[in-house]
Amino acid sequence: MNRLKKILIIEDDELIAELERDYLEASGFEVEIDLNGDSGLKQIMAGGYDALILDVMLPGKNGFDVCREVRKELNLPVIMITARKEDVDKIRGLGLGADDYMVKPFSPAEMVARVKSHIQIHERLLGEKVEMENQSVTIRDLTIFPKERRVYLAGTEVTLTNKEFELLLLLIENPNIVFSKDTLFDRIWGMDAAGNTATVTVHINRLREKIEKDPASPRFIETVWGAGYRFKVN
């Protein structure tokens, strides 16, 4: 018997959190609620969840900080909820690695539909990742062999440094997800590494020179202005 998919809601408005929980439980999910950013982060990091619904404005750590910490350790769908309509909030959230966002007030039924969709996409991508680890993945004329750490463009091998390869692999493993420069620096170089986010820009530019036919008009590594970078698969 398949277990129920488990969702954590981190939302300081208890009435909204309970409404979200009721709709999700009615759709067959197991749901837990945390009202605080600090304790919510500890709870999600403990593991066992299939998706996170995360409010932006929280007591303790705000939603952006929670999302940043979650993305360092966990690979699961994150849907951010905001009461502010400014695009900068939406873009900033996606730049930290959130999969989606919704602006209050929203339809709880739509929220459930988005959660289901992102869990399905996540499970499909995980399956593709396992395949990729066992063999290779080809996107248009770019092929990468993760175990051998080799990359080919139109059949010709491309020589990458270790950091260039790790950066490319992270982006390919998370297609169409926007990563901020801060997140990429933390994930590839580590929080305690010497340097700054300018290092990310330099490595992205070098990658483009090696895998893009026209680095000024990239087909693979796309810049999302004000947010970061993503690997474009279509």
BELHU-V174425 format. One record per backbone hydrogen bond with DSSP energy under -0.5 kcal/mol. NH is the residue of the N-H (numbers start at 0). CO is the residue of the C=O. Records with the same first field share a line. If there is no record, write none. Layout:
NH = CO + CO
//
This chain:
6 = 29
7 = 50
8 = 31
9 = 7 + 52
10 = 8 + 33
13 = 11
16 = 12
17 = 13
18 = 14
19 = 15
20 = 16
21 = 17
22 = 18
23 = 19
24 = 20
25 = 21
26 = 22 + 23
27 = 24
28 = 23
29 = 4
31 = 6
33 = 8
36 = 58
39 = 35
40 = 36
41 = 37
42 = 38
43 = 39
44 = 40
45 = 41
46 = 43
49 = 5
50 = 5
51 = 76
52 = 7
53 = 51 + 78
54 = 9 + 52
55 = 80
57 = 55
62 = 55
65 = 61
66 = 62
67 = 63
68 = 64
69 = 65
70 = 66
71 = 67 + 68
72 = 68 + 69
73 = 69
75 = 73
76 = 49
78 = 51
79 = 77 + 99
80 = 53
81 = 101
88 = 85
89 = 85
90 = 86
91 = 87
92 = 88
93 = 89
94 = 90
95 = 91 + 92
96 = 93
97 = 92
98 = 77
99 = 77
101 = 79
103 = 81
107 = 105
110 = 106
111 = 107
112 = 108
113 = 109
114 = 110
115 = 111
116 = 112
117 = 113
118 = 114
119 = 115
120 = 116
121 = 117
122 = 118
123 = 119
124 = 120
125 = 121
126 = 122
127 = 123
128 = 124
129 = 125
130 = 126
131 = 127
132 = 128
133 = 129
134 = 130
136 = 143
138 = 141
139 = 137
141 = 138
142 = 140 + 151
143 = 136
144 = 149
145 = 131 + 143
148 = 144
149 = 144
150 = 157
151 = 142
152 = 155
153 = 140 + 151
155 = 152
157 = 150
159 = 157
164 = 160
165 = 161
166 = 162
167 = 163
168 = 164
169 = 165
170 = 166
171 = 167
172 = 168
173 = 169 + 170
174 = 171
175 = 230
176 = 173
178 = 228
179 = 94
183 = 179
184 = 180
185 = 181
186 = 182
187 = 183
188 = 184
189 = 184
192 = 189
198 = 195
199 = 196
200 = 196
201 = 197
202 = 198
203 = 199
204 = 200
205 = 201
206 = 202
207 = 203
208 = 204
209 = 205 + 206
210 = 206
211 = 207
216 = 213
217 = 214
221 = 219 + 229
223 = 227
224 = 222
226 = 223
227 = 223
228 = 178
229 = 221
231 = 219 + 229
232 = 230
//
